[in-house]
Amino acid sequence: MQTLNQVTYLRAAIRAEKEQGKRIALVPTMGNLHAGHLALIKRAHEIADVVIASIFVNPMQFGAGEDFDNYPRTLTEDLAKLEAENTHYLFTPDNKEIYPNGIEAHTKVNNEALGTNLEGHSRPTHFEGVCTVVSKLFNLVQPDMAIFGEKDYQQLAIIRRMTEDLCMPIDIVGVPTVRETSGLAMSSRNGYLTDTQRNQAKAIYTELQSVKKQILLGSTSYNALCIEAKTELLAAGLEPDYFDICDAKTLTPIRENAHSDNIVVLSAAFAGKTRLLDNISLSINKR
């Protein structure tokens, strides 16, 4: 695996691969890699000739008071994991390489239609940071496909829309959430959890599964389902941020007794100071 930290070197390597007609997959990450990230690498190998991972803890997507300074940076361990998965290239730029004119002066990319509710409500500048850095990585690498986890469902939906709206010739590939044995979605922030909090956090997936089951059984009392789920999360010792039932494409909350063929149930909750995300999707026939 070649590790590159400058745009000039990255572009030279990609040019050489493209001249040989190879298909390139990009896996953008912020490092502190776990089995969920490695599933993205494995999927990239299945559909591409060349796999490029990136590690960049993007300051633009962190809001005031969030954990940018404390976000785990484990480059040595990450290198070993990527080597073991036969990753071809790793791009590890610093802030100056990505934002040479500074963050405030940098052109920003956003999609307010999909990014103002759910995560966007709690973290109003988050998706602007995500879209800006992902669009820059897409322009630098010019991959044939890019691989993202379905755990960050709203992020995946926004990146798909951004790619479509900006006519980027890139296939966006989602990979199912990888879970711990308890059902807790794997996340780089799980490392913050105490044993007690980790046990509490499994309630998030339990409630998602419960709501999915009730909808499949015919319930359209969506408001009541969400209120009940939040109550259960509180009882488990968590602090729910949101728990919503949305249209899977538009991310619009589905109102009481309304209908959507494809639904996603999304939740964010705090275990102590650690904010955890999860979701579950389902398809239903018109009733």
N, C-alpha and C positions, 0 to 999 in steps of 0.2 A: 504494500500500500504506500502510495506517495502522499505525503502531507504537505499542503501548499498553504501559504498564508498571505500571498499577494495576488491581486487580480491579474497581473501580467503573466505570472506563471500558470495560473488556472486557465486562462484563455489559450495559452500555448498548448497545454496538455489536451484541452478539449478539441482544439483545432486538429491536432494530430489524430485523435480518435475519430472525429467526423470525416476526415479525409479517407479513412478506411471503411467508411459506411456503417460505423457502429451506432447502435441505438443507446441513448444515454438516459439513465434514471437518476433523479436527484432526490435525496432524502434530507430535508432541512431539519436540524435539531438545535436545541440549546445545551446539549451535552447531558452529563450525569445519566448516562444511558442505562436502560433496564431492558427486560425481555420484550416490552412493548416496542421500543425503538428497534430492537434486533429483528422483530417480526417484519418491520418495514423494510429493513435491509434484505431479508430473505425474499420478500415479495418482489423487490426491485430486481434481484437476481433472476427471478422466474420470467420476467418480461423484458429485460434489457441486456445488452452486451456489456455495458460499462455502468458501474454503480458509484455514484459520487455522494458522499455524505458531507454535510456542513455542520459545524459547531460554532454558534455565535449567540452569546447571551445578549439579546437585543435590548438596549436601554429604552428605545422608543416605545416598547410595548408594556413597560412597567409604569404604573402611576405613582404619584406621591405617596409615601408611606408603605409601598409594597416592598417585596423582598429582593430587589435587584442586587444590593450589596451582599446579601447573605445567600443568594441562589447558589446551590452546590456547583462547584467547578472541579471536575474530576478528570482532567484531560489524560493523565497517564493511564488510568483504568479504562477510559473510553477508547484510547488507541488500541489497547490490547483486545478489547471486545470487537472492535471493527476489523482488526487484523484477523481474528478468529473467524469472522464471517466473510473473509475474502473480499472486503471492500477495496475498490481499486484506487479511489482518491478520497482524501479528506481535506476540506477547505476550512481553515481556522483563521479567519481575518480578525483584526482588532477594530476598535471603533473608528480609528482614522481611515482604515481601508474601506469601510462601509460608508462612513459619513465624513468625507474629507473636508467638507465645508461646515461641519458641525450639524447637530441634530436640528436646531431651530431653523437654520437656513435651508435645510434639505427639502426638496419637493416631496409632498406627502400624498399617499394613495389611500382611499377609504371607500367603503360602501355603506352608506347610512341606511339604506333600505333593509338590509339584513343585520346591521350591526348596532342598532340603538337599543334593542331590548335585551333581556337575559343578561349575558355577560356585558354587553354594551351599556346597560343601565347601571350596573355596579362598577364597571371599569370603563368610563366614557372615552378614554384615549387609546384603549388597548388594541382594538382592531385596526386603527390607523397605523399603529406601529407594526402590527403583523403584516398588513397588506403592503406597507412600504418596503419592509425588508424582504418579504417573499418576492415581490415584483422585481426588486433589485437582483436577488439571487437568480430568478428566472432569466433576466436579461444577461447576467454574467455567464451562466452555465448554458442557457438555451437548450434545456433537456427535451427529450421526446416525451417524457412523462415525469411526474413528481408524485411522491408517495407520502400520504399523511394518515395519521390514526383517526379512527372514528370516535375515539373518546372525546376529542375536542370537536364535537359535531358542528357547532356554530362556526368555528374557524374553518372547517372543511367546506361548509356550504358557502361561506364568503369567498374563499379562495377559488372555488369552482365558478362562482358568479364573476369574480374579478377577471379570471382567465377568459371566460366567455365574452364579457363586455369589452375587454381590451384586445380581443382577437389574438390572443397568445396561442400559438399552435402547440399546445402542451396538453397531454391527457392527465387529468387529476385522478389518482387512484386512491381510494379509501381502503384501509385495512381494519378488520374488526378489533375491538378493544381486547387487550390481553389482561387477564384478571389474576389476582392472587387466589389461593385456594378458598378463601372466605367469600370471594366474589368482589372484593374491593378492586376497582380499576387501578391498574398500575400507573404510577405517576412519579415523576422526579421529586415531587413534594411529599410523597409518602415517607421519605426518610426523616421528615420533621416529626412524625407521629410517635408518641409514647405507645407502649403496649396497650394501655387502656384506651387511648384514642383510636388506635388501629382496630380494636375490637368494636368500638362504637361506630366507626366509619362504615363497617359492613352493612349497616342499616340502610345506607343510601341505595345500594343495589337491590336490597330486599324490598324496599318501597317501590322502586321502579318496576320490579317484576310483579309486585302485587297490583299496581295500577294497570299495567299491561294486561294482566289476566282479567281484571274486571271490565276493561274496555272490550276485550275479545268475547267476554260473556254477554256483552250488549249494553253495558252502562254508558250513558252519554251525560251523566252528571259530573262534568269535568271539574267544575269549581269545587264541588264537594270532595271529589277524589283528591284534588291538590291540597285542600285544607286538611283532610285526614292524613295525607302523607307527611305534611309538615308537622302535624301533631305527633306523629310517630317518630319523626326525626328528633324532635325536641325531647321526647320521652327517652330516646336512646342516648341523650347527652350531647347532641349536636345542635348547632345554631343554623337553621336553614336560611339561605339567602333567597333562593327561589326554587320553586317546583312547579313546572308548567307543562301543559299538554299543547303541542303546537303542530301546525301543518309542516310536514317534513321538508317541503321545498321552500316555502315562503317564511317559515319560522314565526308565522302569525299565530298567536294563541287562539285555540278553537273555543268558541263560546258554547255556553250550555245548550245541549241538544243539537248543536250544529254537526256537520259531517265533513270528514276528509278521508279519502281512501288510504293515504299514507300519513302516518302519525309518528312523531318523535316526542318522547317524554324526557324532559331535561331537568337536571337538578344541580344546584351548587349549595354546599353546606360547609360550615366551619367545624373542624374538630380542634378545639383550642383556638390557636391563631392560624391554623393551616386550613386553607380554602381548597376544597375538593370538588371536582366536577365528575358527572357521569350522565349517561343517557341510555335509552333503550328505544328501539324502533319497532313498529308493527304496521301491517297492512290489513285493512278490513274491507269486506264487501259492502256495497251500498245496501242500506236497510230501508 
